Amino acid sequence: MNANFLQTPIDYLKGVGPNRADLLKKELGIHTFQDLLNLFPNRYLDRTQYYKITQLQQTNAEVQIIGKITHIKTIEQKRGKRLVATFIDETGTIELVWFRGQKWIRENLKLNVPYVIFGKTNYFNNSFSMPHPEMELLDAHEKSIRSAMQPVYPSTEKLGNSGITNRVINGLMQQLFLESKNAFAETLSKPLLEQLKLDSKKEALFNIHFPKSQAHLARAQYRLKFEELFYIQLQLIRKNLIHKSKIKGYPFDKIGPNFNTFFSEHLPFELTEAQKRVIKEIRNDLGSNAQMNRLLQGDVGSGKTIVALMSMLIAIDNGFQACLMAPTEILSVQHYTGLVELCKKLNTSIELLTGSTKTSKRREIHKKLENGELDILIGTHALLEDKVKFKNLGLAIVDEQHRFGVEQRSKLWHKNEYPPHVLVMTATPIPRTLAMSVYGDLDISVIDELPPGRKDIKTVHRFDANRLKVFRFIKDEISKGRQVYIVYPLIQESETMDYKDLMDGYESIVREFPQPNYQVSILHGQMKPADKEYEMNRFIKGETQIMVATTVIEVGVNVPNASVMIVESAERFGLSQLHQLRGRVGRGAEQSYCILMTSHKLSADAKTRLETMVRTSDGFEIAEVDLKLRGPGDMMGTQQSGVLNLRIADIIKDSEILKIARSYAMQVLKADPNLSSEENIPIKNTYAQLVKYRNIWNYIS
């Protein structure tokens, strides 16, 4: 069928009209025939059975009855009116009730004509009633495209109130199939259909809307899920390939004295196999003529910083500058001190630029940047200001990317003739299925082993009733010269309540750990930056033994002497947050501990989160559990209900189909990058339509 037919505005479908079209657009986003065709049912009802009124049970189940309406009346009630019709069959009587849309319904009901009614029954005062039934005249019912499984389409209250019921949408779908004669063009190639034994597009669309059986439905769903995921992957992989062929990068063709001297003489520890592998992947990217676009995932403490530094040294050896951008001032200061320490025997100049850098210092940094005296610049969003101009930025490293928007990153790209190479680092392990979809256009490197000598952090869950034992344990650790974090939740909506919790906690800690034997620091979001810095530094220097804080310390704070992390109200934290917090300890050679404190009242999800934390410290396993519990939208920190606005596939439940779809998309593009072969014509056409009418970025929020 001609693809243009499916782009016909929905207003032109028989039975729609301007008012309905308007509602369908606003409520369900249905603008064209194509949109209606892709409105897939949420669930299906078995409509093969007809009940007699005397057979009804008090189950509140959905039933189907054939009968006639004999009377209609309007009954006044406390609030508004209700419309009541008496419906009979040869065995008894049931009342049909409407609380809204009464005028329209009353005008359209026919007396003493056979109807098929369908809906949930209520039982009250020894008689049955059915509120807002679906109704169809018996002869229309017998003529329509019937299927044993009745689809139930997504709807909204507004649609229901305006008379656009499930039956109406079902009728429009039948009309669409009649007008198109079900002549829908195939969208996948013959080899794909044969290799995967998939239904044709025509069969799949018919059976998703009018399935004859569960088996027909299952085949249709598989085919359509595969297709949806296949095209998303095709677009992402193609974007990556085009990026590599079109967006030129600076080729860093030599590995010079900075890199070699550091590697052979100044490495503070032996690199792990994973670190070596990742550095090799980055070296290959930097040496090609294409711009590097790589995501580096590594669990807390896996040694991403050393990989970042060695990548920057390659840039410097090739006569370029590098920058590292971090989401918070504390984190950028930490990166700065860490890198200065690592580079102290090298001849590299490193500066730090944040919101609180003094004006005179800023001017000096700007000057050195522009004349090329400065090799590495580390900082926060301050790096994005227009005043910050590099002589030749060759590599940009972005830490904790989900805290920076795409727009912010593109500002960095435009500081040069060519875009710099980009390395995005995250300590939030992203499950493979999600990474393949959300970052499918980036190359992904994973550091999946911890440096030697790291001891596993012992994690336990304790109830509030055990608090005194926990205090005793803290005193023992402090007596060994260790330091302790005590973290309280922070949920923006209730900042006052959280602040109170934090202050109450702080006071009880100070009572339990009095001066002069103990010193306690406090850190929270309402403090001035200078005060935060002061308290953090006291803790880093070991002047205070206990740090009471909100999640300000979640990302990147590094105090090797801190060996205990206590998380208060741990049930109020998400899994990835708990995992990040736990990563603040275990940075020294001593055995470290993470204690999750909760009340006895726990939801099922909270129990799963706590059990997962106690069971494993593998960030990727934790991320998989997190994805199952929260869904992709929340996990990526987007406000939308899902990161992928998918029509039929589910990235979690259908992760196996996603892997198959990605591998076939790669296969197809490897063999035929431009999709120009005869057999790939259906794929090429569909791809062109998708890019034209619904780009990949509509799927990814």
Secondary structure, 3 states (H helix, E strand, C coil): CCHHHHCCEHHHCCCCHHHHHHHHHHHHCCCEHHHHHCCCCCEEEECCCCECHHHCCCCCCEEEEEEEEEEEEEEECCCCEEEEEEEEECCEEEEEEECCCHHHHHHHCCCCCCEEEEEECEEECCEEEEECCEEEEHHHHHHCCCCCEEEECCCCHHHHHCCCCHHHHHHHHHHHHHHHCCCCCCCCCHHHHHHHCCCCHHHHHHHHHCCCCHHHHHHHHHHHHHHHHHHHHHHHHHHHHHHHHHCECCCCCCCCHHHHHHHHHHCCCCCCHHHHHHHHHHHHHHHCCECCEEEEEECCCCCHHHHHHHHHHHHHHCCCEEEEECCCHHHHHHHHHHHHHHCCCCCCCEEEECCCCCHHHHHHHHHHHHHCCCCEEEECHHHHCCCCCCCCEEEEEEECHHHCCHHHHHHHHCCCCCCCEEEEEECCCCCHHHHHHHCCCCEEEEECCCCCCCCCCEEEEEEHHHHHHHHHHHHHHHHCCCEEEEECCCCHHHHHHHHHHHHHHHHHHHHHCCCCCCCEEEECCCCCHHHHHHHHHHHHCCCCCEEEECHHHCCCCCCCCEEEEEECCHHHCCHHHHHHHHCCCCCCCCCCEEEEEECCCCCHHHHHHHHHHHHCCCHHHHHHHHHHHHHHHHHCCCCCCCCECCCCCCCCCCHHHHHHHHHHHHHHHHHCCCCCCHHHHHHHHHHHHHHHHCCHHHHEC
